[in-house]
C-alpha cells in the first residue's frame, strides 16, 4: 500500500473536505440570473476562489459588487441544506494529531465554521480563511501562512486540493500537492484520489516525524514521487 508522509497536511475545504456542490451551484445560479451571466462561466472561475474575487471579476461596479458579495455570503452562512463530508474525511481528520493539519479555504471564517460543523467535521487549530489573506488562491499566500503557523517548512507540507486555483496555489507554496475528486487537469503532476476512503494514519516510525498515512492506490499517480512512496 502506498504511503503519504508530511510534517503537516494542509487541506482545502469546499470540495476537498466538505461536499457543498449543490448549495454552491444554486447560490451562483441566483447570482447569474440577477445579472444575466452564464452560469458555467461563473462556476468555472469561482471554483477555489473567494466570493469577493469572483463577484468583482464579473461586476465592474464596485458598489454593486460589494452589495452582491454581502448578499451571497449572508445566504451561504445561513444555509446548510445538503452539506455533507467528502467520504472518509471525518475519520481521517479525527485520527490526525491536532498539530499536523490545518485548513486553507477561500470561504470566510464564519462560513468555514458553519460548513465544517454541518458536515460533522472537527475544526482545526489552524484555519486560514479568505478573511486572513490579501490575495486568494491561486496565490500561495494562504498555504504559506498555514505552514508557518504550524511551524512547518513549506517544502515539508503536503497540500490537499480539488480545484485548479487551489492546486496552483499548493504547487506554488509547497510543491507537494495531491488532488481529491474528479479534477484530472493535473494528473501528470499531482497524485489524485476520488475521496478519503481507505486513508489511515499509520503508526509512528522511529526517526520519522510528522504524519504518515497509508493510502489506497491513487486514481492518477502524478509525478510527485517524494509525496507517495512504497
BALUM-116203 format. One record per atom (N, C-alpha, C, O): x, y, z; residue in three letters. Coordinates in pm, whole numbers, padded with zeros to 5 digits, always signed. Example, Ala and Ser with C-alpha at 12.3 -4.5 7.8 and 13.67 -1.06 7.14 Angstrom:
2
+01319-00569+00780ala+01230-00450+00780ala+01320-00330+00780ala+01424-00332+00846ala+01285-00225+00708ser+01367-00106+00714ser+01290+00003+00787ser+01341+00114+00804ser
END
This chain:
230
+00085-00120+00000unk+00000+00000+00000unk+00088+00125+00000unk+00183+00132+00078unk+00059+00224-00086unk+00138+00348-00084unk+00124+00421+00049unk+00030+00398+00125unk+00220+00508+00076unk+00214+00590+00196unk+00238+00736+00160unk+00310+00768+00065unk+00176+00823+00238unk+00189+00967+00221unk+00250+01023+00348unk+00193+01005+00456unk+00364+01089+00338unk+00435+01140+00456unk+00451+01290+00447unk+00489+01343+00342unk+00424+01359+00556unk+00441+01504+00560unk+00456+01549+00704unk+00406+01483+00796unk+00524+01660+00723unk+00526+01722+00856unk+00390+01779+00888unk+00346+01775+01003unk+00321+01832+00786unk+00185+01886+00805unk+00104+01863+00678unk+00157+01865+00567unk-00025+01842+00697unk-00120+01831+00587unk-00207+01956+00586unk-00265+01992+00688unk-00215+02021+00471unk-00289+02147+00457unk-00405+02122+00361unk-00385+02102+00241unk-00528+02124+00415unk-00646+02088+00337unk-00722+02212+00290unk-00740+02307+00366unk-00767+02210+00166unk-00875+02297+00123unk-01003+02248+00191unk-01004+02139+00248unk-01110+02328+00186unk-01235+02285+00249unk-01339+02241+00147unk-01362+02121+00130unk-01404+02336+00078unk-01513+02302-00014unk-01463+02215-00128unk-01370+02251-00199unk-01528+02099-00144unk-01491+02007-00249unk-01381+01911-00210unk-01363+01807-00274unk-01307+01943-00104unk-01199+01858-00057unk-01240+01784+00070unk-01233+01661+00076unk-01283+01860+00171unk-01332+01800+00295unk-01484+01802+00302unk-01546+01710+00355unk-01544+01907+00247unk-01688+01930+00255unk-01749+01926+00116unk-01701+01993+00025unk-01854+01847+00100unk-01927+01845-00026unk-02042+01945-00016unk-02146+01917+00044unk-02022+02061-00077unk-02123+02168-00076unk-02165+02202-00218unk-02214+02312-00243unk-02146+02110-00310unk-02164+02137-00453unk-02302+02191-00486unk-02313+02293-00554unk-02407+02126-00437unk-02544+02167-00472unk-02573+02308-00423unk-02632+02388-00496unk-02532+02338-00300unk-02557+02470-00245unk-02478+02577-00319unk-02532+02684-00350unk-02353+02550-00347unk-02269+02647-00418unk-02327+02676-00557unk-02335+02792-00598unk-02367+02572-00627unk-02419+02592-00762unk-02551+02668-00761unk-02574+02752-00848unk-02638+02640-00664unk-02765+02712-00658unk-02744+02857-00620unk-02815+02945-00669unk-02646+02884-00534unk-02615+03021-00494unk-02566+03103-00613unk-02610+03215-00635unk-02474+03045-00690unk-02422+03117-00807unk-02526+03124-00919unk-02523+03216-01000unk-02617+03028-00924unk-02724+03035-01024unk-02812+03156-01001unk-02851+03224-01096unk-02842+03185-00874unk-02920+03304-00843unk-02846+03431-00880unk-02905+03525-00933unk-02716+03434-00852unk-02633+03548-00890unk-02636+03570-01042unk-02651+03682-01089unk-02622+03462-01117unk-02621+03472-01264unk-02756+03517-01317unk-02763+03594-01413unk-02863+03470-01256unk-02996+03511-01301unk-03018+03660-01278unk-03076+03729-01363unk-02972+03710-01165unk-02989+03853-01135unk-02909+03940-01230unk-02952+04052-01262unk-02794+03892-01277unk-02705+03977-01355unk-02686+03928-01499unk-02597+03975-01569unk-02771+03833-01541unk-02768+03784-01679unk-02629+03737-01720unk-02574+03779-01822unk-02574+03649-01638unk-02442+03593-01663unk-02454+03444-01693unk-02554+03381-01659unk-02353+03390-01756unk-02351+03249-01790unk-02304+03168-01669unk-02193+03190-01618unk-02387+03076-01623unk-02357+03000-01501unk-02230+02917-01517unk-02146+02916-01427unk-02216+02849-01628unk-02098+02764-01648unk-01969+02847-01641unk-01870+02803-01583unk-01972+02965-01699unk-01853+03051-01697unk-01823+03098-01556unk-01707+03100-01514unk-01926+03136-01481unk-01906+03183-01344unk-01854+03071-01255unk-01762+03092-01176unk-01914+02952-01267unk-01870+02840-01184unk-01726+02803-01214unk-01649+02772-01123unk-01688+02806-01341unk-01551+02771-01378unk-01451+02867-01314unk-01343+02826-01272unk-01487+02995-01308unk-01397+03093-01247unk-01400+03085-01095unk-01297+03098-01030unk-01519+03063-01039unk-01539+03071-00893unk-01474+02958-00817unk-01436+02976-00701unk-01459+02842-00879unk-01414+02724-00806unk-01276+02747-00745unk-01177+02763-00816unk-01271+02747-00612unk-01145+02764-00541unk-01110+02907-00509unk-01008+02932-00444unk-01192+03003-00552unk-01161+03143-00529unk-01258+03205-00428unk-01371+03160-00414unk-01213+03310-00355unk-01303+03380-00264unk-01421+03443-00338unk-01408+03485-00453unk-01534+03449-00271unk-01655+03506-00331unk-01632+03647-00383unk-01675+03682-00493unk-01563+03728-00303unk-01543+03868-00342unk-01466+03880-00473unk-01491+03971-00552unk-01371+03789-00496unk-01293+03794-00619unk-01378+03754-00739unk-01366+03814-00846unk-01462+03655-00721unk-01549+03613-00831unk-01649+03722-00866unk-01667+03755-00984unk-01713+03778-00765unk-01811+03885-00790unk-01743+04003-00857unk-01797+04058-00953unk-01628+04043-00808unk-01556+04156-00865unk-01510+04131-01007unk-01497+04225-01087unk-01486+04004-01040unk-01444+03971-01176unk-01557+03992-01276unk-01534+04031-01390unk-01681+03966-01232unk-01795+03972-01324unk-01876+04100-01314unk-01952+04132-01406unk-01863+04174-01205unk-01936+04300-01189unk-01836+04414-01177unk-01754+04416-01085unk-01842+04508-01270unk-01742+04615-01273unk-01774+04727-01174unk-01683+04799-01134unk-01900+04742-01135unk-01939+04847-01041unk-01899+04805-00899unk-01953+04707-00848unk-01805+04876-00835unk-01758+04831-00703unk-01866+04831-00597unk-01866+04745-00509unk-01958+04926-00601unk-02065+04929-00501unk-02160+04811-00520unk-02201+04747-00424unk-02193+04782-00645unk-02279+04668-00673unk-02209+04537-00635unk-02272+04447-00580unk-02080+04529-00665unk-02004+04409-00631unk-02000+04387-00480unk-02013+04274-00433unk-01982+04495-00405unk-01978+04483-00259unk-02112+04437-00204unk-02118+04354-00114unk-02221+04494-00259unk-02355+04457-00212unk-02385+04311-00246unk-02442+04239-00164unk-02347+04266-00366unk-02370+04127-00406unk-02287+04031-00320unk-02335+03924-00283unk-02165+04069-00290unk-02081+03984-00205unk-02145+03966-00069unk-02148+03855-00016unk-02195+04074-00011unk-02262+04064+00119unk-02385+03975+00110unk-02411+03895+00200unk-02460+03987+00002unk-02581+03907-00016unk-02546+03757-00025unk-02608+03674+00040unk-02446+03727-00107unk-02408+03588-00126unk-02353+03525+00001unk-02387+03411+00035unk-02268+03599+00071unk-02208+03546+00194unk-02315+03523+00300unk-02313+03420+00368unk-02408+03617+00314unk-02515+03602+00413unk-02600+03479+00383unk-02638+03405+00473unk-02630+03458+00255unk-02709+03341+00216unk-02634+03212+00249unk-02691+03120+00306unk-02507+03206+00214unk-02429+03085+00237unk-02413+03054+00385unk-02414+02938+00425unk-02397+03159+00466unk-02378+03138+00610unk-02506+03091+00679unk-02500+03034+00788unk-02620+03113+00616unk-02748+03077+00678unk-02808+02948+00622unk-02912+02903+00670unk-02743+02889+00523unk-02800+02772+00455unk-02701+02656+00457unk-02587+02671+00414unk-02745+02542+00508unk-02657+02425+00514unk-02721+02301+00449unk-02669+02191+00462unk-02832+02320+00381unk-02901+02208+00320unk-02811+02132+00223unk-02750+02191+00134unk-02802+02002+00242unk-02727+01918+00150unk-02578+01911+00174unk-02507+01841+00102unk-02527+01982+00275unk-02384+01980+00301unk-02346+01852+00375unk-02405+01819+00477unk-02248+01780+00324unk-02200+01657+00385unk-02048+01653+00380unk-01984+01735+00314unk-01991+01557+00450unk-01847+01536+00440unk-01814+01468+00307unk-01896+01392+00255unk-01698+01494+00254unk-01643+01411+00148unk-01613+01276+00211unk-01552+01272+00318unk-01653+01165+00150unk-01638+01035+00215unk-01498+01010+00272unk-01397+01025+00203unk-01496+00973+00400unk-01371+00942+00467unk-01306+01059+00537unk-01211+01041+00612unk-01356+01181+00514unk-01290+01300+00569unk-01296+01302+00722unk-01196+01330+00788unk-01413+01272+00780unk-01428+01278+00925unk-01334+01179+00995unk-01266+01213+01091unk-01331+01056+00944unk-01247+00954+01006unk-01099+00993+01000unk-01025+00971+01095unk-01058+01052+00889unk-00918+01092+00876unk-00884+01207+00969unk-00785+01201+01042unk-00965+01313+00968unk-00933+01430+01049unk-00933+01399+01197unk-00848+01450+01271unk-01026+01317+01243unk-01031+01287+01386unk-00914+01198+01430unk-00881+01193+01548unk-00852+01128+01335unk-00737+01043+01368unk-00604+01118+01362unk-00504+01071+01417unk-00602+01234+01296unk-00477+01309+01282unk-00441+01381+01412unk-00530+01438+01475unk-00315+01380+01453unk-00274+01464+01565unk-00303+01611+01534unk-00275+01655+01423unk-00357+01688+01629unk-00400+01826+01601unk-00292+01916+01544unk-00321+02008+01467unk-00165+01891+01580unk-00058+01980+01536unk-00007+01948+01396unk+00088+02009+01348unk-00072+01849+01330unk-00021+01807+01199unk-00108+01849+01083unk-00079+01812+00969unk-00216+01925+01109unk-00301+01960+00995unk-00369+02095+01016unk-00387+02143+01128unk-00405+02155+00903unk-00478+02281+00904unk-00563+02291+00779unk-00554+02207+00689unk-00647+02393+00775unk-00737+02416+00661unk-00709+02553+00603unk-00696+02651+00676unk-00700+02561+00471unk-00683+02687+00399unk-00799+02696+00300unk-00805+02619+00204unk-00890+02791+00323unk-01013+02795+00245unk-01038+02932+00184unk-00997+03034+00239unk-01106+02932+00071unk-01146+03058+00008unk-01277+03110+00066unk-01324+03216+00026unk-01335+03037+00160unk-01452+03086+00233unk-01408+03177+00346unk-01294+03169+00392unk-01499+03265+00391unk-01473+03343+00511unk-01472+03253+00633unk-01519+03140+00628unk-01418+03305+00744unk-01406+03222+00864unk-01542+03174+00915unk-01557+03056+00948unk-01641+03263+00921unk-01772+03221+00971unk-01832+03112+00882unk-01886+03014+00933unk-01822+03129+00751unk-01876+03030+00659unk-01802+02898+00674unk-01864+02791+00670unk-01671+02902+00691unk-01593+02779+00710unk-01639+02706+00835unk-01655+02584+00833unk-01661+02780+00943unk-01707+02718+01067unk-01844+02655+01049unk-01869+02545+01098unk-01934+02725+00978unk-02069+02672+00955unk-02064+02544+00874unk-02131+02446+00909unk-01986+02542+00768unk-01984+02425+00679unk-01911+02307+00742unk-01954+02193+00724unk-01803+02332+00814unk-01735+02221+00880unk-01827+02157+00983unk-01832+02034+00994unk-01900+02239+01057unk-01994+02186+01157unk-02108+02110+01090unk-02147+02003+01136unk-02161+02164+00980unk-02271+02099+00910unk-02230+01963+00856unk-02311+01871+00848unk-02104+01950+00818unk-02053+01823+00765unk-02007+01729+00875unk-01967+01616+00847unk-02012+01775+01000unk-01970+01691+01112unk-01820+01676+01124unk-01771+01575+01173unk-01746+01777+01079unk-01600+01771+01080unk-01543+01856+01193unk-01599+01961+01226unk-01432+01814+01252unk-01369+01894+01357unk-01302+02018+01299unk-01253+02016+01186unk-01301+02125+01376unk-01229+02245+01334unk-01082+02230+01369unk-01049+02181+01477unk-00993+02271+01280unk-00851+02262+01310unk-00806+02377+01399unk-00874+02479+01411unk-00692+02360+01461unk-00634+02469+01538unk-00591+02583+01445unk-00597+02700+01482unk-00549+02546+01325unk-00505+02646+01226unk-00603+02645+01110unk-00613+02547+01036unk-00674+02755+01093unk-00767+02773+00981unk-00739+02909+00918unk-00760+03012+00981unk-00692+02909+00796unk-00665+03033+00723unk-00779+03052+00624unk-00793+02976+00528unk-00861+03154+00649unk-00978+03179+00565unk-00952+03297+00472unk-00846+03360+00476unk-01052+03326+00388unk-01041+03441+00297unk-01028+03572+00373unk-00979+03671+00319unk-01073+03573+00499unk-01064+03695+00580unk-00921+03726+00622unk-00889+03839+00657unk-00834+03624+00619unk-00698+03642+00672unk-00592+03659+00565unk-00473+03665+00597unk-00631+03667+00439unk-00532+03683+00332unk-00568+03805+00248unk-00685+03845+00241unk-00469+03862+00186unk-00494+03974+00095unk-00506+03925-00050unk-00566+03992-00134unk-00447+03808-00078unk-00452+03752-00213unk-00501+03607-00202unk-00437+03523-00139unk-00616+03580-00264unk-00672+03446-00260unk-00607+03351-00360unk-00525+03393-00442unk-00644+03224-00353unk-00596+03126-00448unk-00629+03171-00591unk-00740+03221-00613unk-00541+03155-00686unk-00424+03068-00689unk-00297+03123-00627unk-00191+03061-00639unk-00302+03238-00561unk-00184+03289-00490unk-00152+03194-00374unk-00244+03142-00311unk-00024+03170-00345unk+00014+03076-00240unk+00006+03132-00098unk+00039+03061-00003unk-00037+03258-00082unk-00030+03323+00049unk-00094+03240+00161unk-00034+03223+00267unk-00214+03188+00137unk-00284+03115+00243unk-00209+02992+00288unk-00198+02966+00408unk-00157+02915+00194unk-00083+02793+00231unk+00049+02824+00299unk+00089+02753+00391unk+00116+02928+00255unk+00239+02967+00322unk+00212+03011+00465unk+00289+02980+00555unk+00102+03083+00486unk+00064+03126+00620unk+00033+03007+00710unk+00078+03003+00824unk-00044+02911+00660unk-00079+02795+00741unk+00044+02714+00778unk+00058+02671+00893unk+00134+02692+00682unk+00256+02617+00712unk+00337+02687+00820unk+00389+02623+00911unk+00349+02820+00809unk+00425+02895+00909unk+00361+02884+01046unk+00432+02867+01146unk+00229+02892+01054unk+00161+02882+01183unk+00174+02744+01246unk+00169+02730+01368unk+00191+02643+01163unk+00213+02507+01214unk+00360+02479+01240unk+00396+02370+01284unk+00445+02578+01214unk+00588+02560+01234unk+00650+02462+01137unk+00747+02393+01170unk+00594+02455+01017unk+00636+02357+00917unk+00699+02428+00797unk+00634+02514+00738unk+00823+02395+00758unk+00876+02449+00634unk+00784+02411+00518unk+00739+02296+00511unk+00754+02504+00428unk+00658+02474+00320unk+00689+02346+00244unk+00598+02273+00206unk+00817+02320+00220unk+00853+02202+00142unk+00827+02071+00216unk+00831+01964+00155unk+00800+02079+00347unk+00771+01958+00424unk+00622+01935+00442unk+00582+01838+00506unk+00539+02023+00386unk+00394+02008+00395unk+00340+01946+00266unk+00405+01951+00161unk+00222+01887+00277unk+00150+01839+00159unk+00015+01909+00154unk-00060+01907+00252unk-00015+01971+00042unk-00142+02039+00020unk-00242+01941-00042unk-00207+01863-00130unk-00367+01946+00007unk-00472+01857-00044unk-00581+01946-00102unk-00642+02024-00030unk-00607+01934-00233unk-00693+02029-00304unk-00788+01958-00400unk-00775+01839-00427unk-00885+02035-00452unk-00977+01981-00552unk-00997+02073-00671unk-01059+02032-00769unk-00948+02197-00666unk-00973+02293-00774unk-00843+02333-00843unk-00735+02320-00787unk-00857+02382-00966unk-00740+02428-01039unk-00670+02542-00968unk-00547+02543-00957unk-00747+02641-00920unk-00686+02754-00848unk-00614+02706-00723unk-00506+02754-00691unk-00675+02610-00654unk-00614+02559-00532unk-00488+02478-00558unk-00390+02491-00486unk-00492+02395-00662unk-00373+02317-00696unk-00258+02410-00733unk-00144+02387-00691unk-00285+02513-00809unk-00179+02608-00845unk-00122+02676-00721unk-00002+02698-00711unk-00210+02710-00626unk-00163+02770-00501unk-00076+02673-00423unk+00028+02711-00369unk-00120+02546-00417unk-00043+02446-00344unk+00093+02420-00406unk+00193+02410-00336unk+00096+02409-00538unk+00223+02386-00606unk+00319+02503-00586unk+00439+02483-00569unk+00264+02624-00589unk+00349+02743-00571unk+00399+02755-00428unk+00511+02800-00405unk+00316+02714-00331unk+00353+02731-00191unk+00444+02619-00141unk+00548+02644-00080unk+00404+02496-00167unk+00470+02381-00106unk+00528+02283-00207unk+00610+02198-00171unk+00485+02294-00331unk+00530+02197-00430unk+00451+02068-00421unk+00385+02028-00516unk+00458+02003-00309unk+00392+01873-00292unk+00242+01894-00272unk+00198+01944-00169unk+00166+01855-00373unk+00021+01876-00375unk-00046+01751-00429unk+00000+01690-00525unk-00157+01713-00364unk-00235+01599-00410unk-00378+01646-00432unk-00420+01748-00378unk-00453+01570-00512unk-00587+01610-00552unk-00689+01509-00500unk-00666+01388-00506unk-00800+01559-00450unk-00915+01478-00413unk-01030+01515-00507unk-01062+01633-00522unk-01094+01415-00569unk-01209+01444-00654unk-01184+01413-00801unk-01100+01330-00836unk-01259+01481-00884unk-01262+01449-01027unk-01169+01535-01112unk-01154+01508-01231unk-01105+01636-01054unk-01018+01724-01132unk-00900+01646-01187unk-00815+01600-01111unk-00894+01630-01320unk-00788+01550-01380unk-00687+01633-01459unk-00600+01578-01526unk-00700+01765-01451unk-00611+01853-01527unk-00466+01838-01484unk-00374+01860-01563unk-00445+01801-01358unk-00309+01797-01302unk-00262+01655-01275unk-00172+01633-01193unk-00322+01558-01344unk-00286+01418-01321unk-00139+01389-01352unk-00084+01291-01302unk-00075+01472-01434unk+00065+01447-01467unk+00160+01499-01360unk+00278+01463-01360unk+00111+01583-01268unk+00200+01640-01167unk+00154+01616-01024unk+00229+01642-00930unk+00031+01568-01005unk-00021+01552-00869unk-00099+01421-00856unk-00190+01396-00935unk-00065+01337-00759unk-00146+01217-00735unk-00290+01255-00705unk-00316+01360-00646unk-00385+01169-00744unk-00527+01201-00724unk-00602+01079-00673unk-00584+00966-00720unk-00689+01107-00575unk-00781+01007-00522unk-00924+01060-00534unk-00945+01181-00535unk-01021+00970-00543unk-01161+01010-00552unk-01208+01075-00423unk-01278+01176-00426unk-01170+01017-00309unk-01207+01071-00177unk-01110+01012-00075unk-01004+00962-00113unk-01146+01018+00054unk-01053+00975+00159unk-01079+00834+00209unk-01017+00791+00306unk-01169+00761+00146unk-01193+00625+00190unk-01067+00541+00171unk-01006+00541+00064unk-01029+00471+00276unk-00907+00392+00272unk-00785+00463+00325unk-00679+00401+00339unk-00794+00593+00355unk-00683+00666+00416unk-00676+00630+00564unk-00778+00635+00634unk-00557+00594+00613unk-00540+00557+00753unk-00412+00619+00807unk-00309+00621+00739unk-00418+00669+00931unk-00297+00719+00995unk-00214+00599+01039unk-00259+00515+01117unk-00091+00592+00989unk-00004+00479+01019unk+00066+00499+01152unk+00085+00613+01195unk+00105+00392+01219unk+00180+00404+01345unk+00310+00480+01322unk+00370+00470+01216unk+00354+00557+01423unk+00481+00630+01410unk+00598+00534+01387unk+00598+00421+01436unk+00697+00582+01313unk+00818+00505+01291unk+00935+00574+01359unk+00939+00697+01363unk+01029+00501+01412unk+01147+00564+01473unk+01217+00655+01373unk+01248+00615+01261unk+01243+00776+01417unk+01316+00871+01332unk+01233+00940+01228unk+01285+01021+01152unk+01101+00910+01221unk+01013+00973+01123unk+00918+01067+01195unk+00834+01022+01274unk+00932+01197+01170unk+00846+01296+01234unk+00726+01327+01146unk+00718+01281+01032unk+00633+01403+01199unk+00516+01442+01122unk+00413+01330+01120unk+00399+01256+01217unk+00341+01320+01009unk+00233+01222+00998unk+00258+01132+00877unk+00302+01177+00771unk+00227+01003+00896unk+00243+00904+00791unk+00107+00840+00767unk+00045+00787+00859unk+00061+00845+00642unk-00069+00789+00607unk-00052+00668+00516unk+00026+00671+00421unk-00125+00560+00547unk-00144+00454+00449unk-00260+00497+00360unk-00366+00536+00408unk-00240+00489+00229unk-00341+00536+00135unk-00365+00432+00028unk-00276+00352-00001unk-00484+00431-00033unk-00509+00338-00144unk-00426+00378-00266unk-00365+00485-00270unk-00425+00290-00364unk-00362+00326-00491unk-00436+00446-00549unk-00559+00445-00557unk-00365+00551-00591unk-00433+00668-00645unk-00494+00641-00783unk-00450+00552-00855unk-00595+00721-00816unk-00654+00714-00949unk-00550+00756-01053unk-00540+00696-01160unk-00473+00860-01019unk-00364+00907-01104unk-00240+00922-01017unk-00248+00976-00907unk-00127+00874-01064unk-00008+00871-00981unk+00070+01001-00981unk+00147+01027-00889unk+00051+01085-01083unk+00124+01210-01089unk+00274+01187-01096unk+00320+01078-01128unk+00349+01293-01065unk+00494+01283-01066unk+00555+01331-00935unk+00676+01353-00928unk+00472+01346-00831unk+00523+01395-00703unk+00572+01273-00624unk+00513+01236-00522unk+00680+01213-00672unk+00723+01085-00618unk+00766+01095-00472unk+00759+00997-00399unk+00811+01215-00428unk+00852+01230-00289unk+00731+01231-00195unk+00746+01212-00075unk+00611+01255-00249unk+00491+01259-00164unk+00432+01122-00145unk+00372+01095-00041unk+00447+01034-00243unk+00389+00899-00233unk+00502+00798-00252unk+00566+00793-00357unk+00525+00720-00150unk+00634+00624-00157unk+00587+00486-00113unk+00495+00473-00033unk+00650+00386-00166unk+00617+00249-00126unk+00678+00219+00010unk+00661+00109+00062unk
END
